[in-house]
Amino acid sequence: MELTPRKKQIMKIVVDSYIATAEPMGSKAIVDQMPGKISSATIRNELADLTEMGYLEQPHTSAGRIPSPKGYRLYVNELMERKALSDEETEKINETLSGPMEQVDQVIAKAGKMVSSFVGYPSYTVADHKSAVTVQRFELIGVDEMSFIAVVMLSDSRVKSQLMRLPLAIETEKLPEMSHLLNTHFTGIDPAKMNGHLMSLSEQVTGRWFLLLNQVIEYAGLLLQETNHQQVFTNGAGQLLKFPEYRDIDKAHDLVSFMVDNKEDLPVPAGDSPMQILIGPENVNDALKDSSVVIASYDIGDNMRGLVGVVGPTRMDYATVAARLSYFAESLSRMFGKNQLPPKEEKEP
C-alpha cells in the first residue's frame, strides 16, 4: 500500500494535534484542516489504510486515531517542520552559558539543569570519551630511598601523580631506567594488557623493582578505570508527572526510579551524529519502551564529547525539543572550544 502525499498530510495533522492535545483525532476534525473539499468518508478510508500500515493506532473502537511509534518515526524523518528559536530563547541560553568556565563535570551537571528547565522535560548529561583513554607517558621522580612520585600522563592530556612508598629501599638513580621500562611496555594499552605485560616481566625484574612496577601499574589501572567510567547526571525527573501519559502512578514511578537509580543505563549512542531521536520500542531498555529520548552531542575537546538527552512521552514536541537541544549543544561546543557562543539563528522568512 502506497504512502501517498495525502496520507502523509493526514499523518502530519494527526501527530501535530496529538502532540498538542493528547486526544485522539477523528475524521471530522481532520476534514476541517485539509485543503480543498474532502469528505469524511474519504478521510475515514485513509485513516483505516494508515492504521493497517502501522502508522496509526485506535485506542478504542469508537475513538479517533493516535500515532504509533512507526508513525512518530515517519513524522520525525519526513513530516516535522524545523523550528527556529525565538530571540528570547537564544538570549536566555546565551546568557546562561556566558559565565566563567568551570570544571568540565560542573559544566556538564549545570547544563543538564538548564536543558531541563528550557525544554520542560527531564534531562540527562554525560561526558563520554570518543575512544578509550590510555597512558601516554610515565615518569618516576625519586624522593628518598623508600619513596618516589609516580607521574602518569594520560592520552586525554591530563596529568596525575601520587607519592608512593616501598617496603624495600631502592636506588633512586635507577628510577629513569624503570621509567623507560614503563614507557616501553605499558603505554597505549588497556589495564588488562598492562597486567599481562607485568606478569611477562616478572622473571626479568628483581623483587623490589617488580614491587615498584606493580604499584605504578595498579595506580595507572585505577586512573584509567575512573577516567573511562561515564558519569551521568539527571535532572527534572519529576517533570514527567505533568504529562497525562504518566497519570498512572505506577508507570510514572517506574520511569522516575529508572532515571534516578539506573541512570547509567540511559542511552549513550555511539558515533558522532549531532542529534539522535529514539522513539518508544527503539529504546533498548524496557523502562523506556513507552517513552522517547532525544540526544544531542557536543565537543568538549581532549578526545571527549558531551551528550545531553531529553526523556519524555512518545507524544513529545520533537520539533521544539530538537531546536532547543541543537542550539544548546552548539553553544556548549563553542564554549569548550573557543569560549564563545554561536551567532543568533536567522529566522526563515
Contacts in CASP RR format, 6 or more apart in sequence:
PFRMAT RR
TARGET T0000
AUTHOR 0000-0000-0000
METHOD contacts of the structure
MODEL  1
MELTPRKKQIMKIVVDSYIATAEPMGSKAIVDQMPGKISSATIRNELADL
TEMGYLEQPHTSAGRIPSPKGYRLYVNELMERKALSDEETEKINETLSGP
MEQVDQVIAKAGKMVSSFVGYPSYTVADHKSAVTVQRFELIGVDEMSFIA
VVMLSDSRVKSQLMRLPLAIETEKLPEMSHLLNTHFTGIDPAKMNGHLMS
LSEQVTGRWFLLLNQVIEYAGLLLQETNHQQVFTNGAGQLLKFPEYRDID
KAHDLVSFMVDNKEDLPVPAGDSPMQILIGPENVNDALKDSSVVIASYDI
GDNMRGLVGVVGPTRMDYATVAARLSYFAESLSRMFGKNQLPPKEEKEP
1 49 0 8 1.000
1 52 0 8 1.000
1 53 0 8 1.000
3 53 0 8 1.000
3 55 0 8 1.000
3 74 0 8 1.000
6 46 0 8 1.000
7 46 0 8 1.000
7 49 0 8 1.000
7 50 0 8 1.000
8 74 0 8 1.000
8 78 0 8 1.000
8 79 0 8 1.000
9 34 0 8 1.000
10 30 0 8 1.000
10 34 0 8 1.000
10 43 0 8 1.000
10 46 0 8 1.000
10 47 0 8 1.000
10 50 0 8 1.000
11 50 0 8 1.000
11 55 0 8 1.000
11 56 0 8 1.000
11 67 0 8 1.000
11 71 0 8 1.000
11 74 0 8 1.000
11 75 0 8 1.000
11 79 0 8 1.000
12 75 0 8 1.000
12 79 0 8 1.000
13 25 0 8 1.000
13 30 0 8 1.000
13 33 0 8 1.000
13 34 0 8 1.000
14 25 0 8 1.000
14 30 0 8 1.000
14 56 0 8 1.000
14 65 0 8 1.000
14 66 0 8 1.000
14 67 0 8 1.000
15 67 0 8 1.000
15 71 0 8 1.000
15 72 0 8 1.000
15 75 0 8 1.000
15 79 0 8 1.000
17 23 0 8 1.000
17 25 0 8 1.000
17 29 0 8 1.000
18 24 0 8 1.000
18 25 0 8 1.000
18 66 0 8 1.000
18 67 0 8 1.000
18 315 0 8 1.000
19 315 0 8 1.000
19 316 0 8 1.000
19 317 0 8 1.000
19 318 0 8 1.000
22 243 0 8 1.000
22 244 0 8 1.000
22 245 0 8 1.000
22 315 0 8 1.000
24 58 0 8 1.000
24 59 0 8 1.000
24 63 0 8 1.000
24 64 0 8 1.000
24 65 0 8 1.000
24 66 0 8 1.000
25 64 0 8 1.000
25 65 0 8 1.000
25 66 0 8 1.000
26 47 0 8 1.000
26 63 0 8 1.000
26 64 0 8 1.000
26 65 0 8 1.000
27 40 0 8 1.000
27 43 0 8 1.000
27 44 0 8 1.000
27 47 0 8 1.000
27 64 0 8 1.000
28 40 0 8 1.000
30 43 0 8 1.000
30 47 0 8 1.000
31 38 0 8 1.000
31 39 0 8 1.000
31 40 0 8 1.000
31 43 0 8 1.000
34 43 0 8 1.000
47 56 0 8 1.000
47 64 0 8 1.000
47 65 0 8 1.000
50 56 0 8 1.000
50 65 0 8 1.000
51 57 0 8 1.000
51 58 0 8 1.000
51 65 0 8 1.000
54 68 0 8 1.000
54 70 0 8 1.000
54 71 0 8 1.000
55 67 0 8 1.000
55 68 0 8 1.000
55 70 0 8 1.000
55 71 0 8 1.000
55 74 0 8 1.000
56 65 0 8 1.000
56 66 0 8 1.000
56 67 0 8 1.000
56 68 0 8 1.000
56 71 0 8 1.000
57 65 0 8 1.000
57 66 0 8 1.000
57 67 0 8 1.000
57 68 0 8 1.000
58 64 0 8 1.000
58 65 0 8 1.000
58 66 0 8 1.000
59 66 0 8 1.000
67 75 0 8 1.000
67 314 0 8 1.000
67 315 0 8 1.000
69 279 0 8 1.000
69 280 0 8 1.000
69 281 0 8 1.000
69 282 0 8 1.000
69 314 0 8 1.000
72 279 0 8 1.000
72 280 0 8 1.000
72 292 0 8 1.000
72 314 0 8 1.000
72 318 0 8 1.000
73 279 0 8 1.000
73 282 0 8 1.000
75 318 0 8 1.000
76 277 0 8 1.000
76 279 0 8 1.000
76 318 0 8 1.000
80 318 0 8 1.000
80 319 0 8 1.000
80 322 0 8 1.000
81 319 0 8 1.000
82 319 0 8 1.000
82 323 0 8 1.000
83 319 0 8 1.000
83 320 0 8 1.000
83 322 0 8 1.000
83 323 0 8 1.000
84 323 0 8 1.000
84 345 0 8 1.000
84 346 0 8 1.000
84 347 0 8 1.000
84 348 0 8 1.000
85 93 0 8 1.000
85 323 0 8 1.000
85 324 0 8 1.000
85 327 0 8 1.000
85 345 0 8 1.000
87 344 0 8 1.000
89 118 0 8 1.000
89 324 0 8 1.000
89 327 0 8 1.000
90 327 0 8 1.000
90 344 0 8 1.000
90 345 0 8 1.000
92 118 0 8 1.000
93 114 0 8 1.000
93 118 0 8 1.000
93 324 0 8 1.000
93 327 0 8 1.000
93 328 0 8 1.000
93 331 0 8 1.000
94 331 0 8 1.000
94 341 0 8 1.000
96 114 0 8 1.000
97 114 0 8 1.000
97 331 0 8 1.000
97 332 0 8 1.000
97 335 0 8 1.000
97 341 0 8 1.000
98 341 0 8 1.000
101 107 0 8 1.000
101 335 0 8 1.000
101 339 0 8 1.000
102 110 0 8 1.000
104 127 0 8 1.000
104 300 0 8 1.000
104 304 0 8 1.000
105 127 0 8 1.000
105 231 0 8 1.000
107 332 0 8 1.000
107 335 0 8 1.000
107 336 0 8 1.000
108 125 0 8 1.000
108 126 0 8 1.000
108 127 0 8 1.000
108 231 0 8 1.000
108 233 0 8 1.000
108 306 0 8 1.000
109 125 0 8 1.000
109 233 0 8 1.000
111 125 0 8 1.000
111 308 0 8 1.000
111 328 0 8 1.000
111 332 0 8 1.000
112 123 0 8 1.000
112 124 0 8 1.000
112 125 0 8 1.000
112 233 0 8 1.000
112 235 0 8 1.000
112 308 0 8 1.000
113 123 0 8 1.000
113 235 0 8 1.000
113 236 0 8 1.000
114 328 0 8 1.000
115 123 0 8 1.000
115 125 0 8 1.000
115 235 0 8 1.000
115 308 0 8 1.000
115 309 0 8 1.000
115 310 0 8 1.000
115 324 0 8 1.000
115 325 0 8 1.000
115 328 0 8 1.000
116 122 0 8 1.000
116 123 0 8 1.000
116 235 0 8 1.000
116 236 0 8 1.000
116 239 0 8 1.000
116 310 0 8 1.000
118 324 0 8 1.000
118 328 0 8 1.000
119 310 0 8 1.000
119 320 0 8 1.000
119 321 0 8 1.000
119 324 0 8 1.000
119 325 0 8 1.000
120 239 0 8 1.000
121 239 0 8 1.000
121 240 0 8 1.000
121 310 0 8 1.000
121 311 0 8 1.000
121 312 0 8 1.000
121 316 0 8 1.000
121 321 0 8 1.000
122 234 0 8 1.000
122 235 0 8 1.000
122 236 0 8 1.000
122 237 0 8 1.000
122 238 0 8 1.000
122 239 0 8 1.000
122 240 0 8 1.000
122 259 0 8 1.000
122 310 0 8 1.000
122 311 0 8 1.000
122 312 0 8 1.000
123 234 0 8 1.000
123 235 0 8 1.000
123 236 0 8 1.000
123 308 0 8 1.000
123 309 0 8 1.000
123 310 0 8 1.000
123 311 0 8 1.000
124 232 0 8 1.000
124 233 0 8 1.000
124 234 0 8 1.000
124 235 0 8 1.000
124 259 0 8 1.000
124 263 0 8 1.000
124 266 0 8 1.000
124 308 0 8 1.000
124 309 0 8 1.000
124 311 0 8 1.000
125 232 0 8 1.000
125 233 0 8 1.000
125 235 0 8 1.000
125 306 0 8 1.000
125 307 0 8 1.000
125 308 0 8 1.000
125 309 0 8 1.000
126 230 0 8 1.000
126 231 0 8 1.000
126 232 0 8 1.000
126 233 0 8 1.000
126 266 0 8 1.000
126 268 0 8 1.000
126 306 0 8 1.000
126 307 0 8 1.000
126 308 0 8 1.000
127 230 0 8 1.000
127 231 0 8 1.000
127 300 0 8 1.000
127 304 0 8 1.000
127 305 0 8 1.000
127 306 0 8 1.000
128 230 0 8 1.000
128 268 0 8 1.000
128 304 0 8 1.000
128 305 0 8 1.000
128 306 0 8 1.000
128 307 0 8 1.000
129 156 0 8 1.000
129 227 0 8 1.000
129 228 0 8 1.000
129 303 0 8 1.000
129 304 0 8 1.000
129 305 0 8 1.000
130 272 0 8 1.000
130 303 0 8 1.000
130 304 0 8 1.000
130 305 0 8 1.000
131 303 0 8 1.000
132 190 0 8 1.000
132 224 0 8 1.000
132 228 0 8 1.000
133 154 0 8 1.000
133 155 0 8 1.000
133 156 0 8 1.000
133 224 0 8 1.000
133 227 0 8 1.000
133 228 0 8 1.000
133 303 0 8 1.000
134 154 0 8 1.000
134 155 0 8 1.000
134 187 0 8 1.000
134 188 0 8 1.000
134 189 0 8 1.000
134 190 0 8 1.000
134 224 0 8 1.000
135 152 0 8 1.000
135 153 0 8 1.000
135 154 0 8 1.000
135 155 0 8 1.000
135 186 0 8 1.000
135 187 0 8 1.000
135 188 0 8 1.000
135 194 0 8 1.000
135 220 0 8 1.000
135 223 0 8 1.000
135 224 0 8 1.000
136 153 0 8 1.000
136 154 0 8 1.000
136 155 0 8 1.000
136 187 0 8 1.000
136 188 0 8 1.000
137 152 0 8 1.000
137 153 0 8 1.000
137 183 0 8 1.000
137 187 0 8 1.000
138 150 0 8 1.000
138 151 0 8 1.000
138 152 0 8 1.000
138 153 0 8 1.000
138 179 0 8 1.000
138 182 0 8 1.000
138 183 0 8 1.000
138 186 0 8 1.000
138 187 0 8 1.000
138 216 0 8 1.000
138 220 0 8 1.000
139 150 0 8 1.000
139 151 0 8 1.000
139 153 0 8 1.000
139 179 0 8 1.000
140 148 0 8 1.000
140 149 0 8 1.000
140 150 0 8 1.000
140 151 0 8 1.000
140 175 0 8 1.000
140 176 0 8 1.000
140 178 0 8 1.000
140 179 0 8 1.000
140 182 0 8 1.000
140 212 0 8 1.000
140 216 0 8 1.000
141 148 0 8 1.000
141 149 0 8 1.000
141 151 0 8 1.000
141 175 0 8 1.000
142 148 0 8 1.000
142 149 0 8 1.000
142 172 0 8 1.000
142 175 0 8 1.000
143 149 0 8 1.000
143 163 0 8 1.000
143 172 0 8 1.000
144 172 0 8 1.000
145 169 0 8 1.000
145 170 0 8 1.000
145 171 0 8 1.000
145 172 0 8 1.000
146 165 0 8 1.000
146 166 0 8 1.000
146 169 0 8 1.000
146 170 0 8 1.000
147 163 0 8 1.000
147 164 0 8 1.000
147 165 0 8 1.000
147 166 0 8 1.000
148 163 0 8 1.000
148 164 0 8 1.000
148 166 0 8 1.000
148 170 0 8 1.000
148 172 0 8 1.000
148 175 0 8 1.000
148 212 0 8 1.000
149 161 0 8 1.000
149 162 0 8 1.000
149 163 0 8 1.000
149 164 0 8 1.000
150 161 0 8 1.000
150 162 0 8 1.000
150 164 0 8 1.000
150 215 0 8 1.000
150 216 0 8 1.000
150 219 0 8 1.000
151 159 0 8 1.000
151 160 0 8 1.000
151 161 0 8 1.000
152 159 0 8 1.000
152 160 0 8 1.000
152 161 0 8 1.000
152 216 0 8 1.000
152 219 0 8 1.000
152 220 0 8 1.000
152 223 0 8 1.000
153 159 0 8 1.000
154 160 0 8 1.000
154 223 0 8 1.000
154 224 0 8 1.000
154 227 0 8 1.000
155 188 0 8 1.000
155 303 0 8 1.000
156 227 0 8 1.000
156 302 0 8 1.000
156 303 0 8 1.000
156 304 0 8 1.000
157 302 0 8 1.000
158 227 0 8 1.000
158 302 0 8 1.000
160 223 0 8 1.000
162 219 0 8 1.000
164 212 0 8 1.000
164 215 0 8 1.000
164 216 0 8 1.000
164 219 0 8 1.000
166 208 0 8 1.000
166 211 0 8 1.000
166 212 0 8 1.000
166 215 0 8 1.000
167 211 0 8 1.000
168 207 0 8 1.000
168 208 0 8 1.000
168 211 0 8 1.000
169 208 0 8 1.000
170 208 0 8 1.000
170 209 0 8 1.000
170 212 0 8 1.000
174 209 0 8 1.000
178 209 0 8 1.000
178 212 0 8 1.000
178 213 0 8 1.000
181 201 0 8 1.000
181 205 0 8 1.000
181 213 0 8 1.000
182 213 0 8 1.000
182 216 0 8 1.000
185 197 0 8 1.000
185 201 0 8 1.000
186 194 0 8 1.000
186 197 0 8 1.000
186 198 0 8 1.000
186 217 0 8 1.000
186 220 0 8 1.000
189 197 0 8 1.000
190 224 0 8 1.000
191 220 0 8 1.000
191 221 0 8 1.000
191 224 0 8 1.000
191 225 0 8 1.000
194 217 0 8 1.000
194 220 0 8 1.000
194 221 0 8 1.000
195 217 0 8 1.000
198 213 0 8 1.000
198 214 0 8 1.000
198 217 0 8 1.000
201 210 0 8 1.000
201 213 0 8 1.000
202 210 0 8 1.000
205 213 0 8 1.000
230 264 0 8 1.000
230 268 0 8 1.000
232 263 0 8 1.000
232 264 0 8 1.000
232 266 0 8 1.000
233 263 0 8 1.000
234 259 0 8 1.000
234 260 0 8 1.000
234 263 0 8 1.000
234 266 0 8 1.000
237 255 0 8 1.000
237 256 0 8 1.000
237 259 0 8 1.000
237 260 0 8 1.000
238 256 0 8 1.000
240 246 0 8 1.000
240 252 0 8 1.000
240 255 0 8 1.000
240 256 0 8 1.000
240 311 0 8 1.000
240 312 0 8 1.000
241 252 0 8 1.000
241 256 0 8 1.000
243 312 0 8 1.000
243 313 0 8 1.000
243 315 0 8 1.000
245 251 0 8 1.000
245 290 0 8 1.000
245 313 0 8 1.000
245 314 0 8 1.000
245 315 0 8 1.000
246 252 0 8 1.000
246 255 0 8 1.000
246 313 0 8 1.000
251 290 0 8 1.000
254 287 0 8 1.000
255 287 0 8 1.000
255 288 0 8 1.000
255 291 0 8 1.000
255 311 0 8 1.000
258 265 0 8 1.000
258 285 0 8 1.000
258 287 0 8 1.000
258 288 0 8 1.000
259 266 0 8 1.000
259 311 0 8 1.000
262 287 0 8 1.000
265 285 0 8 1.000
265 287 0 8 1.000
266 285 0 8 1.000
266 293 0 8 1.000
266 309 0 8 1.000
266 311 0 8 1.000
267 278 0 8 1.000
267 283 0 8 1.000
267 284 0 8 1.000
267 285 0 8 1.000
267 288 0 8 1.000
267 293 0 8 1.000
267 295 0 8 1.000
268 307 0 8 1.000
269 276 0 8 1.000
269 295 0 8 1.000
269 307 0 8 1.000
272 297 0 8 1.000
272 305 0 8 1.000
273 297 0 8 1.000
274 296 0 8 1.000
274 297 0 8 1.000
274 326 0 8 1.000
274 329 0 8 1.000
275 294 0 8 1.000
275 295 0 8 1.000
275 296 0 8 1.000
275 297 0 8 1.000
275 322 0 8 1.000
275 325 0 8 1.000
275 326 0 8 1.000
275 329 0 8 1.000
276 294 0 8 1.000
276 295 0 8 1.000
277 292 0 8 1.000
277 293 0 8 1.000
277 294 0 8 1.000
277 295 0 8 1.000
277 318 0 8 1.000
277 322 0 8 1.000
278 288 0 8 1.000
278 292 0 8 1.000
278 293 0 8 1.000
278 294 0 8 1.000
278 295 0 8 1.000
279 292 0 8 1.000
279 314 0 8 1.000
280 288 0 8 1.000
280 289 0 8 1.000
280 290 0 8 1.000
280 291 0 8 1.000
280 292 0 8 1.000
280 314 0 8 1.000
281 289 0 8 1.000
283 289 0 8 1.000
283 291 0 8 1.000
283 292 0 8 1.000
283 293 0 8 1.000
288 311 0 8 1.000
290 313 0 8 1.000
290 314 0 8 1.000
291 311 0 8 1.000
291 312 0 8 1.000
291 313 0 8 1.000
291 314 0 8 1.000
292 311 0 8 1.000
292 312 0 8 1.000
292 313 0 8 1.000
292 314 0 8 1.000
292 316 0 8 1.000
292 318 0 8 1.000
293 309 0 8 1.000
293 310 0 8 1.000
293 311 0 8 1.000
293 312 0 8 1.000
294 309 0 8 1.000
294 310 0 8 1.000
294 316 0 8 1.000
294 318 0 8 1.000
294 321 0 8 1.000
294 322 0 8 1.000
294 325 0 8 1.000
295 307 0 8 1.000
295 308 0 8 1.000
295 309 0 8 1.000
295 310 0 8 1.000
296 307 0 8 1.000
296 308 0 8 1.000
296 309 0 8 1.000
296 325 0 8 1.000
296 326 0 8 1.000
296 328 0 8 1.000
296 329 0 8 1.000
297 305 0 8 1.000
297 306 0 8 1.000
297 307 0 8 1.000
297 329 0 8 1.000
298 305 0 8 1.000
298 306 0 8 1.000
298 307 0 8 1.000
298 308 0 8 1.000
298 329 0 8 1.000
298 330 0 8 1.000
298 332 0 8 1.000
298 333 0 8 1.000
298 336 0 8 1.000
299 305 0 8 1.000
299 306 0 8 1.000
299 333 0 8 1.000
299 336 0 8 1.000
299 337 0 8 1.000
300 306 0 8 1.000
300 336 0 8 1.000
301 336 0 8 1.000
301 337 0 8 1.000
306 332 0 8 1.000
308 325 0 8 1.000
308 328 0 8 1.000
308 329 0 8 1.000
308 332 0 8 1.000
309 325 0 8 1.000
310 316 0 8 1.000
310 321 0 8 1.000
310 325 0 8 1.000
327 342 0 8 1.000
327 345 0 8 1.000
330 342 0 8 1.000
331 341 0 8 1.000
331 342 0 8 1.000
334 340 0 8 1.000
334 341 0 8 1.000
334 342 0 8 1.000
335 341 0 8 1.000
END
